[in-house]
Amino acid sequence: MLIFVLCGCRAEAQDVPPAQVPDASVSGGQRQRETEDQWIIQQRREMAKKANAQRQQDIKKDTDQLLDLATELKEYVDKTNENIISLDVIKKAEQIEKLAHAVKEK
């Protein structure tokens, strides 16, 4: 009889399906990750747009300054003769060169 009881308990234990808990972290977690990824992508796009706008403003400011420096350089060159180069001409040319390089890099 003890054998029947033990076998009966075993049979009952085998008949009961294991508890199935729905894994919410897979579908819900995946949706959450996708939402977070979309948010991150959107934030990166907005940051890139702001950076591009700032870079464009910087380039405009620098090119305006380049125009002013080039105009000043022309005035200095017009005031000098063929035998004398003013120190101001050299300084303006160097400033223009540095600024033009900065604009090129931007």
DSSP file (Angstrom, degrees, kcal/mol; ACC not computed):
  #  RESIDUE AA STRUCTURE BP1 BP2  ACC     N-H-->O    O-->H-N    N-H-->O    O-->H-N    TCO  KAPPA ALPHA  PHI   PSI    X-CA   Y-CA   Z-CA
    1    1 A M     >        0   0    0      0, 0.0     4,-2.4     0, 0.0     5,-0.2   0.000 360.0 360.0 360.0 -37.1    0.0    0.0    0.0
    2    2 A L  H  >  +     0   0    0      1,-0.2     4,-2.4     2,-0.2     5,-0.2   0.871 360.0  54.0 -60.2 -36.1    2.8    2.3    0.7
    3    3 A I  H  > S+     0   0    0      1,-0.2     4,-2.8     2,-0.2    -1,-0.2   0.914 107.9  49.5 -65.4 -42.6    4.0    1.7   -2.8
    4    4 A F  H  > S+     0   0    0      2,-0.2     4,-2.5     1,-0.2    -2,-0.2   0.887 111.2  49.4 -63.9 -38.8    0.6    2.7   -4.2
    5    5 A V  H  X S+     0   0    0     -4,-2.4     4,-2.3     2,-0.2    -2,-0.2   0.930 113.7  45.3 -66.5 -45.2    0.6    5.9   -2.1
    6    6 A L  H  X S+     0   0    0     -4,-2.4     4,-2.1     1,-0.2    -2,-0.2   0.914 115.5  46.7 -65.7 -41.6    4.1    6.9   -3.2
    7    7 A C  H  X S+     0   0    0     -4,-2.8     4,-2.4     1,-0.2    -2,-0.2   0.876 111.4  52.5 -67.2 -36.3    3.3    6.1   -6.8
    8    8 A G  H  X S+     0   0    0     -4,-2.5     4,-2.4    -5,-0.2    -2,-0.2   0.889 109.1  48.9 -65.9 -39.9    0.0    8.0   -6.6
    9    9 A C  H  X S+     0   0    0     -4,-2.3     4,-2.3     2,-0.2    -1,-0.2   0.898 112.0  49.6 -66.0 -39.8    1.8   11.1   -5.2
   10   10 A R  H  X S+     0   0    0     -4,-2.1     4,-2.0     2,-0.2    -2,-0.2   0.915 110.5  49.7 -64.3 -41.6    4.3   10.8   -8.0
   11   11 A A  H  X S+     0   0    0     -4,-2.4     4,-1.8     1,-0.2    -2,-0.2   0.902 111.7  48.4 -65.0 -41.6    1.5   10.5  -10.6
   12   12 A E  H  X S+     0   0    0     -4,-2.4     4,-1.3     1,-0.2    -1,-0.2   0.891 110.3  51.9 -65.3 -39.2   -0.3   13.6   -9.1
   13   13 A A  H  < S+     0   0    0     -4,-2.3    -1,-0.2     1,-0.2    -2,-0.2   0.851 111.1  47.8 -66.6 -34.1    2.9   15.6   -9.1
   14   14 A Q  H  < S+     0   0    0     -4,-2.0    -1,-0.2     1,-0.2    -2,-0.2   0.815 108.1  55.0 -76.5 -29.9    3.5   14.7  -12.8
   15   15 A D  H  < S+     0   0    0     -4,-1.8    -2,-0.2    -5,-0.2    -1,-0.2   0.768  88.5  86.5 -74.5 -26.2    0.0   15.6  -13.8
   16   16 A V  S  < S-     0   0    0     -4,-1.3     3,-0.1    -5,-0.1    -4,-0.0  -0.645  81.6-131.3 -79.3 119.8    0.1   19.1  -12.4
   17   17 A P        -     0   0    0      0, 0.0     3,-0.1     0, 0.0    -2,-0.1  -0.410  30.7 -98.1 -69.5 146.8    1.6   21.5  -15.0
   18   18 A P        -     0   0    0      0, 0.0     2,-0.2     0, 0.0     0, 0.0  -0.303  50.0 -89.0 -63.1 149.9    4.3   23.7  -13.7
   19   19 A A        -     0   0    0     -3,-0.1     2,-0.7     1,-0.1    -3,-0.0  -0.407  42.3-152.4 -63.1 125.1    3.2   27.2  -12.8
   20   20 A Q        -     0   0    0     -2,-0.2    -1,-0.1    -3,-0.1     0, 0.0  -0.887  12.1-173.4-106.7 112.1    3.5   29.3  -15.8
   21   21 A V        -     0   0    0     -2,-0.7     2,-0.1     2,-0.0    -2,-0.0  -0.904  31.5-115.9-102.4 124.3    4.0   33.0  -15.1
   22   22 A P        -     0   0    0      0, 0.0     2,-1.5     0, 0.0     3,-0.1  -0.371  23.3-126.9 -62.0 133.7    3.9   35.2  -18.1
   23   23 A D    >>  +     0   0    0      1,-0.2     3,-0.9    -2,-0.1     4,-0.9  -0.644  34.7 173.0 -85.1  89.4    7.3   36.8  -18.8
   24   24 A A  H 3>> +     0   0    0     -2,-1.5     4,-1.9     1,-0.2     5,-0.9   0.729  68.9  70.5 -71.1 -21.8    6.2   40.4  -19.0
   25   25 A S  H 345S+     0   0    0      3,-0.2     5,-0.3     1,-0.2    -1,-0.2   0.783  94.8  54.8 -69.7 -23.5    9.8   41.6  -19.1
   26   26 A V  H <>5S+     0   0    0     -3,-0.9     4,-1.5     3,-0.2    -1,-0.2   0.983 121.1  23.6 -73.7 -57.3   10.2   40.2  -22.6
   27   27 A S  H  X5S+     0   0    0     -4,-0.9     4,-2.1     2,-0.2    -2,-0.2   0.946 132.6  39.0 -77.2 -47.0    7.4   41.9  -24.4
   28   28 A G  H  X5S+     0   0    0     -4,-1.9     4,-2.3     2,-0.2    -3,-0.2   0.906 119.0  47.9 -68.6 -41.8    6.9   44.9  -22.1
   29   29 A G  H  ><S+     0   0    0     -5,-0.9     4,-2.5    -4,-0.2    -1,-0.2   0.873 110.8  51.4 -65.7 -37.7   10.6   45.4  -21.6
   30   30 A Q  H  X S+     0   0    0     -4,-1.5     4,-2.4    -5,-0.3    -1,-0.2   0.916 110.5  48.6 -66.7 -41.6   11.3   45.1  -25.3
   31   31 A R  H  X S+     0   0    0     -4,-2.1     4,-2.4     1,-0.2    -2,-0.2   0.901 111.2  50.7 -62.9 -39.8    8.6   47.8  -25.9
   32   32 A Q  H  X S+     0   0    0     -4,-2.3     4,-2.7     2,-0.2    -2,-0.2   0.916 110.1  49.1 -65.1 -42.0   10.2   50.0  -23.3
   33   33 A R  H  X S+     0   0    0     -4,-2.5     4,-3.0     2,-0.2    -2,-0.2   0.906 110.8  50.4 -63.2 -41.0   13.6   49.6  -24.8
   34   34 A E  H  X S+     0   0    0     -4,-2.4     4,-2.4     2,-0.2    -2,-0.2   0.907 111.5  48.2 -63.4 -40.8   12.3   50.5  -28.2
   35   35 A T  H  X S+     0   0    0     -4,-2.4     4,-2.3     2,-0.2    -2,-0.2   0.918 113.2  47.5 -64.8 -43.3   10.6   53.6  -26.8
   36   36 A E  H  X S+     0   0    0     -4,-2.7     4,-2.7     2,-0.2    -2,-0.2   0.905 111.3  51.3 -63.7 -41.1   13.8   54.6  -25.0
   37   37 A D  H  X S+     0   0    0     -4,-3.0     4,-2.6     2,-0.2    -2,-0.2   0.910 110.3  48.7 -62.7 -42.1   15.8   54.0  -28.2
   38   38 A Q  H  X S+     0   0    0     -4,-2.4     4,-2.5     2,-0.2    -1,-0.2   0.906 111.7  49.8 -64.0 -40.7   13.4   56.1  -30.2
   39   39 A W  H  X S+     0   0    0     -4,-2.3     4,-2.5     2,-0.2    -2,-0.2   0.913 111.2  49.0 -63.0 -43.4   13.7   58.9  -27.5
   40   40 A I  H  X S+     0   0    0     -4,-2.7     4,-2.5     2,-0.2    -2,-0.2   0.916 111.5  49.4 -63.0 -43.8   17.5   58.7  -27.6
   41   41 A I  H  X S+     0   0    0     -4,-2.6     4,-2.2     1,-0.2    -2,-0.2   0.920 111.7  48.8 -61.5 -43.8   17.5   58.9  -31.4
   42   42 A Q  H  X S+     0   0    0     -4,-2.5     4,-2.3     1,-0.2    -2,-0.2   0.906 111.2  49.9 -63.6 -41.8   15.2   61.9  -31.3
   43   43 A Q  H  X S+     0   0    0     -4,-2.5     4,-2.5     1,-0.2    -2,-0.2   0.897 110.1  50.6 -64.2 -40.3   17.4   63.6  -28.7
   44   44 A R  H  X S+     0   0    0     -4,-2.5     4,-2.4     2,-0.2    -1,-0.2   0.900 109.8  50.4 -64.4 -40.1   20.5   63.0  -30.8
   45   45 A R  H  X S+     0   0    0     -4,-2.2     4,-2.5     2,-0.2    -2,-0.2   0.927 111.2  48.2 -62.7 -44.4   18.8   64.5  -33.8
   46   46 A E  H  X S+     0   0    0     -4,-2.3     4,-2.4     1,-0.2    -2,-0.2   0.905 112.1  49.2 -63.3 -41.1   17.7   67.6  -31.9
   47   47 A M  H  X S+     0   0    0     -4,-2.5     4,-2.6     2,-0.2    -1,-0.2   0.895 110.8  50.5 -64.6 -39.7   21.2   68.0  -30.5
   48   48 A A  H  X S+     0   0    0     -4,-2.4     4,-2.5     2,-0.2    -2,-0.2   0.902 109.8  50.5 -65.0 -40.8   22.7   67.6  -34.0
   49   49 A K  H  X S+     0   0    0     -4,-2.5     4,-2.4     2,-0.2    -2,-0.2   0.924 112.1  47.1 -62.3 -44.0   20.3   70.3  -35.3
   50   50 A K  H  X S+     0   0    0     -4,-2.4     4,-2.5     2,-0.2    -2,-0.2   0.907 112.2  50.0 -64.1 -41.4   21.3   72.6  -32.5
   51   51 A A  H  X S+     0   0    0     -4,-2.6     4,-2.5     2,-0.2    -1,-0.2   0.902 111.3  49.1 -64.5 -40.3   25.0   72.0  -33.1
   52   52 A N  H  X S+     0   0    0     -4,-2.5     4,-2.4     2,-0.2    -2,-0.2   0.903 111.1  49.5 -65.1 -41.2   24.6   72.6  -36.8
   53   53 A A  H  X S+     0   0    0     -4,-2.4     4,-2.1     2,-0.2    -2,-0.2   0.913 112.7  47.4 -63.6 -42.6   22.7   75.9  -36.1
   54   54 A Q  H  X S+     0   0    0     -4,-2.5     4,-2.4     2,-0.2    -2,-0.2   0.910 111.7  50.2 -65.1 -42.1   25.4   77.0  -33.7
   55   55 A R  H  X S+     0   0    0     -4,-2.5     4,-2.5     1,-0.2    -2,-0.2   0.898 109.5  51.5 -62.6 -40.5   28.1   76.1  -36.2
   56   56 A Q  H  X S+     0   0    0     -4,-2.4     4,-2.3     2,-0.2    -1,-0.2   0.905 109.9  49.3 -63.4 -41.8   26.3   78.0  -38.9
   57   57 A Q  H  X S+     0   0    0     -4,-2.1     4,-2.5     2,-0.2    -2,-0.2   0.915 111.4  49.8 -62.8 -42.9   26.1   81.1  -36.7
   58   58 A D  H  X S+     0   0    0     -4,-2.4     4,-2.7     1,-0.2    -2,-0.2   0.907 110.7  49.4 -62.5 -42.6   29.8   80.8  -35.9
   59   59 A I  H  X S+     0   0    0     -4,-2.5     4,-2.7     2,-0.2     5,-0.2   0.912 111.0  49.8 -64.2 -42.2   30.7   80.5  -39.6
   60   60 A K  H  X S+     0   0    0     -4,-2.3     4,-2.2     2,-0.2    -2,-0.2   0.931 112.3  47.4 -61.9 -45.3   28.6   83.6  -40.4
   61   61 A K  H  X S+     0   0    0     -4,-2.5     4,-2.1     1,-0.2    -2,-0.2   0.927 113.9  47.7 -61.3 -45.3   30.3   85.6  -37.6
   62   62 A D  H  X S+     0   0    0     -4,-2.7     4,-2.4     1,-0.2    -2,-0.2   0.883 111.0  50.0 -65.3 -38.9   33.7   84.5  -38.7
   63   63 A T  H  X S+     0   0    0     -4,-2.7     4,-2.3     2,-0.2    -1,-0.2   0.864 108.8  52.6 -70.9 -33.6   33.1   85.3  -42.4
   64   64 A D  H  X S+     0   0    0     -4,-2.2     4,-2.0    -5,-0.2    -1,-0.2   0.920 111.3  47.2 -62.5 -42.1   31.8   88.7  -41.4
   65   65 A Q  H  X S+     0   0    0     -4,-2.1     4,-2.7     2,-0.2    -2,-0.2   0.884 109.1  54.6 -66.4 -37.7   35.0   89.3  -39.5
   66   66 A L  H  X S+     0   0    0     -4,-2.4     4,-2.8     1,-0.2     5,-0.2   0.911 107.1  50.8 -60.5 -42.4   37.0   88.0  -42.5
   67   67 A L  H  X S+     0   0    0     -4,-2.3     4,-2.3     2,-0.2    -2,-0.2   0.925 110.7  48.3 -61.6 -44.6   35.3   90.5  -44.7
   68   68 A D  H  X S+     0   0    0     -4,-2.0     4,-2.4     2,-0.2    -2,-0.2   0.927 113.5  47.2 -60.9 -45.3   36.2   93.3  -42.3
   69   69 A L  H  X S+     0   0    0     -4,-2.7     4,-2.8     1,-0.2    -2,-0.2   0.901 111.3  50.7 -64.7 -40.7   39.8   92.1  -42.0
   70   70 A A  H  X S+     0   0    0     -4,-2.8     4,-2.3     2,-0.2    -1,-0.2   0.897 110.4  49.8 -64.7 -39.1   40.2   91.8  -45.8
   71   71 A T  H  X S+     0   0    0     -4,-2.3     4,-2.1    -5,-0.2    -2,-0.2   0.924 112.4  47.1 -64.1 -44.2   38.8   95.3  -46.2
   72   72 A E  H  X S+     0   0    0     -4,-2.4     4,-2.5     1,-0.2    -2,-0.2   0.908 110.8  52.6 -63.0 -41.4   41.3   96.7  -43.7
   73   73 A L  H  X S+     0   0    0     -4,-2.8     4,-2.7     1,-0.2    -2,-0.2   0.912 108.2  50.8 -61.4 -41.9   44.1   94.8  -45.4
   74   74 A K  H  X S+     0   0    0     -4,-2.3     4,-2.5     1,-0.2    -1,-0.2   0.911 109.7  50.4 -61.8 -42.1   43.2   96.3  -48.7
   75   75 A E  H  X S+     0   0    0     -4,-2.1     4,-1.4     2,-0.2    -2,-0.2   0.921 111.8  47.4 -62.7 -43.4   43.2   99.8  -47.2
   76   76 A Y  H  X S+     0   0    0     -4,-2.5     4,-1.0     1,-0.2     3,-0.2   0.917 112.5  49.1 -63.6 -42.5   46.7   99.2  -45.6
   77   77 A V  H >< S+     0   0    0     -4,-2.7     3,-0.6     1,-0.2    -1,-0.2   0.893 108.2  54.1 -65.2 -38.3   48.0   97.8  -48.9
   78   78 A D  H 3< S+     0   0    0     -4,-2.5    -1,-0.2     1,-0.2    -2,-0.2   0.817 107.3  52.0 -64.0 -29.5   46.7  100.8  -50.8
   79   79 A K  H 3< S+     0   0    0     -4,-1.4    -1,-0.2    -3,-0.2    -2,-0.2   0.687 100.2  76.1 -81.1 -18.6   48.5  103.1  -48.4
   80   80 A T  S << S-     0   0    0     -4,-1.0     2,-0.2    -3,-0.6     5,-0.1  -0.498  72.9-135.9 -91.2 162.4   51.9  101.4  -48.8
   81   81 A N    >   -     0   0    0      3,-0.2     3,-0.7    -2,-0.2    -1,-0.1  -0.512  35.9 -90.3-106.5-177.7   54.2  101.8  -51.8
   82   82 A E  T 3  S+     0   0    0      1,-0.2     3,-0.1    -2,-0.2    -2,-0.0   0.665 123.0  47.7 -68.9 -16.0   56.1   99.1  -53.7
   83   83 A N  T 3  S+     0   0    0      1,-0.1     2,-0.5     0, 0.0    -1,-0.2   0.638 107.2  56.3 -99.2 -16.1   59.2   99.4  -51.5
   84   84 A I    <   -     0   0    0     -3,-0.7     2,-0.5     2,-0.0    -3,-0.2  -0.966  56.0-168.7-126.1 129.3   57.6   99.3  -48.0
   85   85 A I        -     0   0    0     -2,-0.5     2,-0.1    -5,-0.1    -8,-0.1  -0.974  26.8-130.2-113.1 123.9   55.3   96.7  -46.5
   86   86 A S     >  -     0   0    0     -2,-0.5     4,-1.4   -10,-0.1     3,-0.3  -0.358  10.1-128.8 -71.9 149.2   53.7   97.8  -43.3
   87   87 A L  H  > S+     0   0    0      1,-0.2     4,-2.4     2,-0.2     5,-0.2   0.831 111.5  61.2 -64.0 -32.4   53.8   95.6  -40.2
   88   88 A D  H  > S+     0   0    0      1,-0.2     4,-2.7     2,-0.2    -1,-0.2   0.871  99.7  54.6 -62.1 -36.8   50.0   96.1  -40.0
   89   89 A V  H  > S+     0   0    0     -3,-0.3     4,-2.3     2,-0.2    -1,-0.2   0.923 109.7  46.4 -62.7 -44.6   49.7   94.4  -43.4
   90   90 A I  H  X S+     0   0    0     -4,-1.4     4,-2.1     2,-0.2    -2,-0.2   0.915 113.2  49.0 -65.1 -43.1   51.5   91.4  -42.2
   91   91 A K  H  X S+     0   0    0     -4,-2.4     4,-2.4     2,-0.2    -2,-0.2   0.920 112.2  47.9 -63.5 -44.0   49.5   91.2  -39.0
   92   92 A K  H  X S+     0   0    0     -4,-2.7     4,-2.7     1,-0.2    -1,-0.2   0.906 110.4  52.2 -63.8 -40.8   46.2   91.5  -40.9
   93   93 A A  H  X S+     0   0    0     -4,-2.3     4,-2.3    -5,-0.2    -1,-0.2   0.897 110.3  48.4 -62.5 -39.8   47.3   88.8  -43.3
   94   94 A E  H  X S+     0   0    0     -4,-2.1     4,-2.5     2,-0.2    -2,-0.2   0.908 111.2  50.0 -66.6 -41.7   48.1   86.5  -40.4
   95   95 A Q  H  X S+     0   0    0     -4,-2.4     4,-2.6     1,-0.2     5,-0.2   0.921 111.5  48.9 -61.6 -43.1   44.8   87.1  -38.8
   96   96 A I  H  X S+     0   0    0     -4,-2.7     4,-2.8     1,-0.2     5,-0.2   0.916 110.3  51.4 -62.3 -42.7   43.0   86.4  -42.0
   97   97 A E  H  X S+     0   0    0     -4,-2.3     4,-2.1     2,-0.2    -2,-0.2   0.930 112.2  45.3 -61.3 -46.0   44.9   83.2  -42.5
   98   98 A K  H  X S+     0   0    0     -4,-2.5     4,-2.1     2,-0.2    -2,-0.2   0.917 115.6  46.7 -64.0 -44.0   44.0   82.0  -39.0
   99   99 A L  H  X S+     0   0    0     -4,-2.6     4,-2.3     1,-0.2    -2,-0.2   0.901 111.0  51.3 -67.5 -39.8   40.4   82.9  -39.3
  100  100 A A  H  X S+     0   0    0     -4,-2.8     4,-2.3    -5,-0.2    -1,-0.2   0.893 109.7  50.8 -64.0 -38.6   40.1   81.4  -42.7
  101  101 A H  H  X S+     0   0    0     -4,-2.1     4,-2.2    -5,-0.2    -1,-0.2   0.903 109.3  51.0 -64.4 -40.5   41.6   78.1  -41.4
  102  102 A A  H  X S+     0   0    0     -4,-2.1     4,-1.9     2,-0.2    -2,-0.2   0.903 110.4  48.7 -64.0 -40.7   39.1   78.1  -38.5
  103  103 A V  H  < S+     0   0    0     -4,-2.3    -1,-0.2     1,-0.2    -2,-0.2   0.913 110.1  52.2 -64.9 -41.5   36.2   78.6  -40.9
  104  104 A K  H  < S+     0   0    0     -4,-2.3    -2,-0.2     1,-0.2    -1,-0.2   0.903 109.3  49.4 -61.1 -41.2   37.5   75.8  -43.1
  105  105 A E  H  <        0   0    0     -4,-2.2    -1,-0.2     1,-0.3    -2,-0.2   0.858 360.0 360.0 -66.6 -35.6   37.7   73.5  -40.1
  106  106 A K     <        0   0    0     -4,-1.9    -1,-0.3    -5,-0.2    -2,-0.2   0.506 360.0 360.0 -70.3 360.0   34.1   74.3  -39.0
